Amino acid sequence: MTITADALAEVLRTAAEEHRVPGAATGVLLDGEVITAAHGVTNAEFPAPVTSATLFQVGSVSKTITSAAVMLLVQDGLVALDDPISRHLPDLGPATGLDTEAITIEMALSHQSGFDGDHLFVVQSTDLDVLAGARRLFDPGTGFSYSNAGFSIAGAVIEAVSGQPYETFVRTRLFGPLGMRSACFTADDAITYPVAAPHWVHEGTAHVLRHGGWQPGWELLPADRPAGGMIASIDDLLTWCTFQRTGVGADGTELLSSTSLARLHTPVVRADRYEEIGLDWSVETIDGATAIGHGGVTVGYITNLTIVPERELAVVTVTNATNGASVVQAVRRWALEHGAGLVKRDPEPDPALMATIDLHPFVGRYVHSFSNLEVTAGTTPGTIVLTASRREDVDGWQPPIDEPITFAFVADDHAVSIDAAGPVRHLSFDRDRDADGTAAWILVGGRRAPRID
């Protein structure tokens, strides 16, 4: 299989123009060859061309940096993955009531800590002590719920053990040795490079976003950076993809051993029917091949990074608009097919199951990190409708409320959206139902939402 720069550029251009995304860049690693493409402008108001060196916020792709930083400390003999958090942050448990004796570093890196991991965003605080108010969802190590705050804790562990600020440790031990020269976490650093501004696309027009979302400013604050604060270019991210295969720095020095890399990439918990989670890499099977990767979202930026180790393929796409997910997925699917012959197929509803499934176990009200949710029976047999509304019990930030989404079942614990487009494509239900058969929770966007009615 081959991918040319012209073909990649055309796919990116077509997708970006279709969705009116102002700027995007993508890169593919295939059999050791680097292919990049860029489209559009960094800023709709002050346009400059996007290139492979343009910096974007890459959101939760940052979590893979944090996991690797922890693994460096493991190799140094300063940390063990089964260490309880209390060993390195003795004051956190008393300050928050979290069971930091039971929460291990591995649990923090694999979203198994058991509390509401978006609490810091909701209350818009970077003080870990406010986790005292975070909802407890399950006992540590007994479930999965995507946790940004778990990585804030992991970042605090890195600082406590290394004696350095998180950003300094990452820059010294990873970015510098790898040659990721422009990768950074602050506006002060980013402003010395070409930077893409965030946008909201409304009725086909891109508007620069200012003072929007959970971020008080453009950059993420220190406690949020281990979870989602990295600012990087396609060139930087392709270097990061190469490192996931080799473990070596720019000068050939081994930074992470093959054993350490395998530990990062190997699943330790199942998220849902289609996805497992390593530390903290997402692991899925695409057309028979194992793929690892991560997505990233901040206000006005959407990113996706996917690696298929056995096919020596990686694809990364960054965009500077809230609707960039359609672009990154279009490029990702095209690169998988044309670079490795892998066709990414969406799960299809099961007509037989839709004709017979009892919807009553799923119908009810649930509380998500960012909204109240109601599941009702759909107008078509075997379908359900997910409707969100604002939470009135929190005073902090909440995202815009999405339109209702209709789902159909592919299994008795998993439904997929049958709407043409939508922010949530999958809905998973509690597999260990209550005695009366009702689901005690649903998983939306990877976050567990407990039933309240």
Sequence and secondary structure as in RCSB ss.txt:
>XXXX:A:sequence
MTITADALAEVLRTAAEEHRVPGAATGVLLDGEVITAAHGVTNAEFPAPVTSATLFQVGSVSKTITSAAVMLLVQ
DGLVALDDPISRHLPDLGPATGLDTEAITIEMALSHQSGFDGDHLFVVQSTDLDVLAGARRLFDPGTGFSYSNAG
FSIAGAVIEAVSGQPYETFVRTRLFGPLGMRSACFTADDAITYPVAAPHWVHEGTAHVLRHGGWQPGWELLPADR
PAGGMIASIDDLLTWCTFQRTGVGADGTELLSSTSLARLHTPVVRADRYEEIGLDWSVETIDGATAIGHGGVTVG
YITNLTIVPERELAVVTVTNATNGASVVQAVRRWALEHGAGLVKRDPEPDPALMATIDLHPFVGRYVHSFSNLEV
TAGTTPGTIVLTASRREDVDGWQPPIDEPITFAFVADDHAVSIDAAGPVRHLSFDRDRDADGTAAWILVGGRRAP
RID
>XXXX:A:secstr
    HHHHHHHHHHHHHHTT SEEEEEEEETTEEEEEEEEBS SSS  B  TT BEE GGGHHHHHHHHHHHHHH
TTS  TT BHHHH TTHHHHH   TTT BHHHHHTT S B TTHHHHHT   GGGGGGS B S TTS     HHH
HHHHHHHHHHHHSS HHHHHIIIIIHHHT TT BSSHHHHTTS B   EEEETTEEEE  S TT SSSS  GGGH
HHH  EE HHHHHHHHHHHHH B TTS BSS HHHHHHHHS  EE SSS EE SS EEEEETTEEEEEEEEEETT
EEEEEEEEGGGTEEEEEEESSTTTHHHHHHHHHHHHHHHH          HHHHHH   TTT EEEE SSSEEEE
EE SSTTEEEEEEE  SS  S        EEEEEEETTEEEE SSS S  EEEE SS  TTS  SEEEETTEEEE
B  
